[in-house]
Amino acid sequence: MCTNIVYEWLKTLQLPQYAESFVDNGYDDLEVCKQIGDPDLDAIGVAVPHHRRRIHEAVQRLKEADETAAGLYFTLEPQP
């Protein structure tokens, strides 16, 4: 079994059984997972309604975390 960030994310959702299907379908990092919709879940093979709902809610949390952190950044500038 692959151990990566998507696997860890799915494990926290108590859905690790989908990890291989996620990776096989190109969802191998959380940035890509933020784009998941119903057609994607169909392709991945997530058919159980409460599993789909759990994933949708988690995707929404990922997007909200991005919005919260969007104003935080730094740049590296050369020293004079």
C-alpha positions in Angstrom: 0.0 0.0 0.0 1.2 3.5 -0.8 2.0 5.8 2.0 1.6 9.4 1.0 -0.3 12.5 2.1 -3.5 11.4 0.4 -3.4 8.0 2.2 -2.8 9.8 5.5 -5.7 12.2 4.7 -8.0 9.4 3.9 -6.9 7.5 7.0 -7.9 10.5 9.2 -11.3 10.4 7.4 -11.5 6.6 8.2 -11.5 5.9 4.5 -8.1 4.4 3.7 -9.6 1.8 1.5 -9.9 4.3 -1.3 -6.2 5.4 -1.2 -5.1 3.2 -4.0 -8.0 4.2 -6.2 -7.3 7.9 -5.5 -3.7 7.6 -6.5 -4.5 5.4 -9.6 -6.9 8.2 -10.8 -4.3 10.9 -10.4 -5.3 12.2 -6.9 -1.9 11.9 -5.4 -1.7 15.1 -3.5 -4.1 17.3 -1.6 -3.9 20.2 -4.1 -5.4 17.9 -6.7 -7.9 16.5 -4.1 -9.3 20.0 -3.6 -10.8 19.7 -7.1 -12.8 16.5 -6.4 -16.5 16.5 -7.4 -19.1 13.9 -7.9 -17.9 12.7 -11.3 -14.4 12.2 -9.8 -15.8 10.2 -6.9 -17.7 8.0 -9.5 -14.4 7.4 -11.3 -12.5 6.6 -8.1 -15.2 4.2 -7.1 -16.7 5.9 -4.0 -20.3 4.8 -4.2 -21.3 4.7 -0.5 -23.3 7.9 0.1 -21.9 8.7 3.6 -18.3 8.1 2.3 -19.0 10.6 -0.5 -20.4 13.1 2.0 -17.4 12.7 4.3 -15.0 13.3 1.4 -16.9 16.3 0.2 -16.9 17.8 3.7 -13.1 17.2 4.0 -12.5 18.8 0.6 -14.5 21.8 1.7 -12.3 22.0 4.9 -9.1 21.9 2.7 -10.4 24.8 0.6 -11.3 26.8 3.7 -7.9 26.2 5.1 -6.4 27.6 1.9 -8.6 30.7 2.1 -7.5 31.3 5.7 -3.8 31.0 4.8 -4.1 32.8 1.5 -2.9 36.1 2.9 0.1 34.6 4.6 3.3 34.4 2.5 6.9 35.5 2.6 9.6 36.3 0.1 13.3 35.8 0.3 15.1 39.0 -0.7 18.9 39.4 -1.1 20.6 41.2 1.8 22.0 44.6 0.9 
